[in-house]
Amino acid sequence: MTVESASFVSGLVPAYPPGSDSISEGDDHLRLIKSVLQGTFPNANAAMNGIHTGTSEPTSTTAGQLWFDTTLNVLKIRNEADGAWVTLGASPVTDFKILGSNTVGWIPPTADGSPNQFLTTDGSGNLDWASAAGDELPSQTGHSGKYLTTNGTSASWASTATSGFYATMSNGTLADGSEVKQAFDTDTGTGFDLNTEYDTSLYRFTPTNAGYYFITHTISVNSVLSVSQYGKVLQAQIWKDGAKTYESVGIKFPYNGNNEMTSSVTAIAYSDGTDYWEPYAYQNCGSTVATVGGSSSRFMAIRVA
């Protein structure tokens, strides 16, 4: 009896059965072939495609069929409509080669790179990891909402929140003959403080973002009837780091008049991130005058560059 024992196709003996075998063993061979085919292709519940190898495509095709094109050394698959071949993005002849077309491909590195490195090519199809040469971006951690800027040498993050404030004060007094810091103690309501940089106790603005600022101080007072000579003035001032830096032209008090008068000084000045700015006023009418608060007197700044 020459019926072999096999579970898969590889176990079948091509020489069996010999012509001398009994015809009665034919059904045993048929059952064995069925069993081997089902064991070898257990999921074959539909048509299966083999891999065609050759310089030209197979004459009979089906969707999903594979063809190793030995002319171009690329692996192709038949598209779903069975109307064209699609080249797979990996080379069947070079390990891990990534294909961009039938004739262009790249071999990636065999090891992972370091953090923040990027892939570069040598122009011959080989990829490798490389580090940026001084022009890399700074870390993004902790810089949400900021924008990228450069000083011409290196890049850094800058805040999109513009430094600035607007402060007002209540009615008060301004003594005669002295440069007096004005008590702008309110930055709410009509006022604001974008980065919490204005101190309503010290009446001081300390912007932490270096740059150029548009700064304005306006002071209003009520003149007094006791002014009996000309040449008496009201002057608004802006002090930087404890020293008078900008001052307005003196606004002259009216002779023996009881009017509201205003003096204002404006500057565009550079602040280095530690400088502080304060509002001062001066008058020499000969007596203390009443300052006018609310919207009549104000101290404000905004970053412009």
C-alpha positions as CSV (number, residue, x, y, z in Angstrom):
1,M,0.0,0.0,0.0
2,T,1.5,3.4,-1.1
3,V,-0.8,6.0,0.4
4,E,1.5,8.4,2.2
5,S,0.7,10.2,5.5
6,A,0.7,14.0,5.1
7,S,-0.8,17.0,6.7
8,F,0.4,19.7,4.3
9,V,1.3,19.9,0.6
10,S,5.0,19.5,1.4
11,G,4.3,16.1,2.8
12,L,2.9,14.6,-0.4
13,V,5.2,12.2,-2.3
14,P,5.2,13.1,-6.0
15,A,5.9,9.4,-7.0
16,Y,2.7,8.1,-5.3
17,P,0.7,6.3,-6.3
18,P,2.7,4.1,-8.6
19,G,1.0,2.5,-11.6
20,S,1.2,-0.9,-9.9
21,D,-1.1,0.2,-7.0
22,S,-4.5,-1.2,-6.7
23,I,-7.3,0.9,-8.1
24,S,-9.2,0.4,-4.9
25,E,-6.7,2.8,-3.2
26,G,-7.6,5.7,-5.5
27,D,-10.3,7.0,-3.1
28,D,-7.7,7.1,-0.3
29,H,-5.4,9.3,-2.4
30,L,-8.2,11.7,-3.2
31,R,-9.2,12.0,0.4
32,L,-5.6,12.6,1.4
33,I,-5.2,15.4,-1.3
34,K,-8.4,17.1,0.0
35,S,-7.2,16.9,3.6
36,V,-3.7,18.3,2.7
37,L,-5.2,21.2,0.7
38,Q,-7.5,22.2,3.5
39,G,-4.7,21.9,6.1
40,T,-2.3,24.0,3.9
41,F,-5.0,26.7,3.0
42,P,-7.3,26.7,6.1
43,N,-8.7,30.2,5.3
44,A,-9.2,29.6,1.6
45,N,-13.0,30.5,1.5
46,A,-12.5,32.7,-1.7
47,A,-10.2,32.9,-4.7
48,M,-6.5,33.3,-3.7
49,N,-3.8,35.1,-5.6
50,G,-0.3,33.9,-5.9
51,I,2.8,36.0,-6.4
52,H,3.8,36.3,-10.1
53,T,7.5,36.7,-10.7
54,G,8.9,37.9,-14.0
55,T,9.9,40.7,-16.3
56,S,6.3,41.2,-17.6
57,E,3.0,41.2,-15.9
58,P,0.8,38.1,-15.8
59,T,-1.6,37.7,-18.7
60,S,-4.5,36.9,-16.3
61,T,-5.0,39.2,-13.3
62,T,-7.3,39.7,-10.3
63,A,-7.6,42.4,-7.7
64,G,-5.0,42.1,-5.0
65,Q,-2.6,40.0,-7.1
66,L,1.1,40.5,-6.4
67,W,3.8,40.8,-9.1
68,F,7.5,41.0,-8.4
69,D,8.7,43.0,-11.4
70,T,12.2,41.6,-11.9
71,T,13.0,44.3,-14.5
72,L,12.6,47.2,-12.0
73,N,13.1,45.0,-8.9
74,V,9.9,46.4,-7.3
75,L,6.8,44.6,-5.9
76,K,3.5,45.6,-7.3
77,I,-0.1,44.9,-6.4
78,R,-3.2,44.9,-8.6
79,N,-5.7,47.6,-7.6
80,E,-9.2,47.0,-6.4
81,A,-10.7,47.6,-9.8
82,D,-8.2,45.2,-11.4
83,G,-7.3,48.0,-13.8
84,A,-3.7,48.9,-12.9
85,W,-0.7,47.9,-10.9
86,V,0.3,49.9,-7.8
87,T,4.0,49.9,-6.8
88,L,4.4,49.1,-3.1
89,G,6.5,51.5,-1.0
90,A,9.1,49.0,0.0
91,S,11.8,47.3,-2.0
92,P,11.8,43.4,-2.2
93,V,15.6,43.4,-2.9
94,T,16.9,45.9,-0.4
95,D,16.0,45.5,3.3
96,F,13.8,48.4,4.5
97,K,14.2,50.5,1.4
98,I,11.4,53.1,1.1
99,L,10.3,53.7,-2.5
100,G,9.2,57.1,-3.9
101,S,8.8,55.7,-7.4
102,N,9.9,52.8,-9.5
103,T,13.4,54.2,-9.7
104,V,13.8,56.4,-6.6
105,G,14.1,55.1,-3.1
106,W,15.8,55.6,0.3
107,I,17.4,53.4,2.9
108,P,16.6,54.6,6.4
109,P,19.0,54.5,9.3
110,T,19.3,51.2,11.2
111,A,19.1,52.9,14.6
112,D,17.0,55.6,16.2
113,G,18.4,59.1,16.4
114,S,18.7,61.6,19.2
115,P,15.8,63.9,20.3
116,N,15.1,66.8,17.9
117,Q,17.3,65.3,15.1
118,F,15.9,65.1,11.5
119,L,16.4,62.8,8.5
120,T,18.8,63.9,5.7
121,T,19.9,62.2,2.5
122,D,23.3,61.8,1.0
123,G,21.9,62.1,-2.5
124,S,22.5,58.5,-3.2
125,G,19.4,57.0,-1.6
126,N,20.8,56.7,2.0
127,L,19.1,58.5,4.9
128,D,20.7,59.3,8.2
129,W,20.0,61.4,11.3
130,A,21.4,64.9,11.6
131,S,21.3,67.8,14.0
132,A,20.5,71.4,13.1
133,A,23.6,73.6,12.9
134,G,22.7,76.5,15.1
135,D,19.4,77.4,13.4
136,E,17.2,75.1,15.4
137,L,14.0,76.2,17.0
138,P,14.0,76.8,20.8
139,S,12.0,74.3,23.0
140,Q,8.2,74.8,22.8
141,T,7.6,73.6,26.3
142,G,5.9,76.3,28.4
143,H,5.5,78.8,25.6
144,S,1.9,78.3,24.5
145,G,0.5,81.4,22.7
146,K,3.9,83.0,22.1
147,Y,5.5,83.9,18.8
148,L,9.0,83.2,17.4
149,T,11.4,86.1,17.1
150,T,15.1,86.4,16.3
151,N,18.0,88.8,17.1
152,G,19.8,87.9,13.9
153,T,21.8,85.2,15.6
154,S,19.4,83.0,17.5
155,A,15.6,82.4,17.8
156,S,13.6,82.8,21.0
157,W,10.0,83.0,22.1
158,A,8.2,86.3,22.9
159,S,4.9,87.0,24.5
160,T,2.0,88.0,22.4
161,A,0.5,89.7,25.4
162,T,1.4,93.4,25.0
163,S,2.6,95.1,28.2
164,G,0.5,98.1,29.0
165,F,-1.8,99.7,31.6
166,Y,-4.2,102.6,32.1
167,A,-4.5,104.2,35.6
168,T,-6.7,106.9,37.0
169,M,-6.8,108.7,40.4
170,S,-9.3,110.4,42.7
171,N,-9.4,114.1,43.4
172,G,-6.4,115.3,45.5
173,T,-4.0,118.1,46.0
174,L,-0.7,119.3,44.5
175,A,1.6,121.3,46.8
176,D,3.3,124.4,45.6
177,G,6.9,124.4,44.5
178,S,7.6,120.7,44.7
179,E,7.8,117.8,42.2
180,V,5.2,115.4,43.6
181,K,4.5,111.8,42.5
182,Q,0.8,111.5,41.7
183,A,-1.4,108.8,43.3
184,F,-2.8,107.0,40.3
185,D,-4.1,104.2,42.3
186,T,-6.9,102.7,40.1
187,D,-6.3,100.4,37.1
188,T,-9.8,98.8,37.0
189,G,-13.1,100.0,35.7
190,T,-12.1,102.3,32.8
191,G,-8.5,101.3,33.5
192,F,-6.6,98.1,32.8
193,D,-3.2,96.3,33.5
194,L,-2.4,93.7,30.9
195,N,0.4,91.8,32.6
196,T,-0.1,92.9,36.2
197,E,2.9,95.3,36.0
198,Y,1.4,98.4,37.4
199,D,1.7,98.9,41.2
200,T,-1.3,100.8,42.5
201,S,0.4,101.4,45.8
202,L,3.7,102.8,44.6
203,Y,2.1,104.3,41.4
204,R,4.8,102.7,39.4
205,F,4.8,100.8,36.0
206,T,7.6,98.2,35.7
207,P,7.2,96.4,32.3
208,T,9.0,93.0,32.3
209,N,9.1,92.8,28.5
210,A,12.0,94.8,27.1
211,G,11.0,97.1,24.2
212,Y,9.7,100.5,23.3
213,Y,6.7,102.0,25.1
214,F,4.3,104.8,24.4
215,I,4.0,106.5,27.8
216,T,1.6,109.4,28.7
217,H,1.0,111.3,31.9
218,T,-1.8,113.9,32.0
219,I,-2.5,116.0,35.1
220,S,-5.5,118.4,35.6
221,V,-5.9,120.9,38.4
222,N,-8.2,123.7,39.4
223,S,-6.4,127.1,39.3
224,V,-6.9,129.5,42.2
225,L,-8.0,133.1,42.3
226,S,-5.0,134.0,44.4
227,V,-2.6,133.9,41.4
228,S,-1.7,137.5,41.2
229,Q,1.2,137.5,38.8
230,Y,1.9,135.9,35.4
231,G,4.5,133.1,34.8
232,K,3.2,130.5,37.2
233,V,3.0,127.1,35.6
234,L,1.7,123.5,35.8
235,Q,4.0,120.8,34.5
236,A,3.4,117.0,34.0
237,Q,6.5,114.8,34.3
238,I,7.5,111.2,33.7
239,W,10.3,109.8,35.9
240,K,12.4,106.7,35.1
241,D,14.1,104.7,37.8
242,G,13.7,107.5,40.3
243,A,14.9,110.4,38.1
244,K,13.0,112.9,36.1
245,T,13.3,112.0,32.4
246,Y,10.5,113.7,30.5
247,E,8.5,116.8,31.3
248,S,5.9,118.9,29.5
249,V,6.2,122.6,28.6
250,G,4.8,124.5,31.6
251,I,1.1,125.4,31.2
252,K,0.7,128.9,32.6
253,F,-1.9,129.6,35.3
254,P,-4.5,132.2,34.4
255,Y,-4.2,135.5,36.2
256,N,-6.7,135.6,39.0
257,G,-8.8,132.9,37.3
258,N,-10.6,129.8,38.7
259,N,-10.4,127.4,35.8
260,E,-9.5,123.7,35.2
261,M,-6.2,123.4,33.5
262,T,-4.3,120.4,32.1
263,S,-0.7,119.6,31.4
264,S,0.4,116.4,29.5
265,V,3.7,114.8,28.6
266,T,4.1,111.9,26.1
267,A,7.2,109.9,25.2
268,I,8.2,106.8,23.3
269,A,10.9,105.3,25.4
270,Y,12.9,102.1,25.6
271,S,12.4,100.0,28.8
272,D,14.9,97.2,29.4
273,G,12.6,94.8,31.4
274,T,13.7,96.2,34.8
275,D,13.2,99.9,34.4
276,Y,10.2,101.5,36.3
277,W,8.2,104.6,35.3
278,E,6.3,107.0,37.6
279,P,4.1,110.1,37.2
280,Y,5.1,113.4,38.8
281,A,3.7,116.9,38.6
282,Y,5.0,120.4,39.5
283,Q,3.3,123.7,40.0
284,N,4.5,127.1,41.4
285,C,1.3,129.2,41.6
286,G,2.1,130.1,45.2
287,S,-0.4,127.8,47.0
288,T,-1.7,124.2,47.0
289,V,-4.1,123.4,44.2
290,A,-6.8,120.7,43.9
291,T,-6.1,117.9,41.4
292,V,-9.0,116.7,39.3
293,G,-9.3,112.9,39.2
294,G,-11.4,110.6,37.1
295,S,-10.9,110.8,33.4
296,S,-9.3,114.2,33.6
297,S,-6.0,112.9,35.0
298,R,-4.5,109.7,33.7
299,F,-1.2,107.7,33.5
300,M,-0.9,105.0,30.8
301,A,1.6,103.1,28.7
302,I,1.5,100.5,26.0
303,R,4.3,98.6,24.3
304,V,4.7,99.5,20.6
305,A,7.9,97.5,19.6
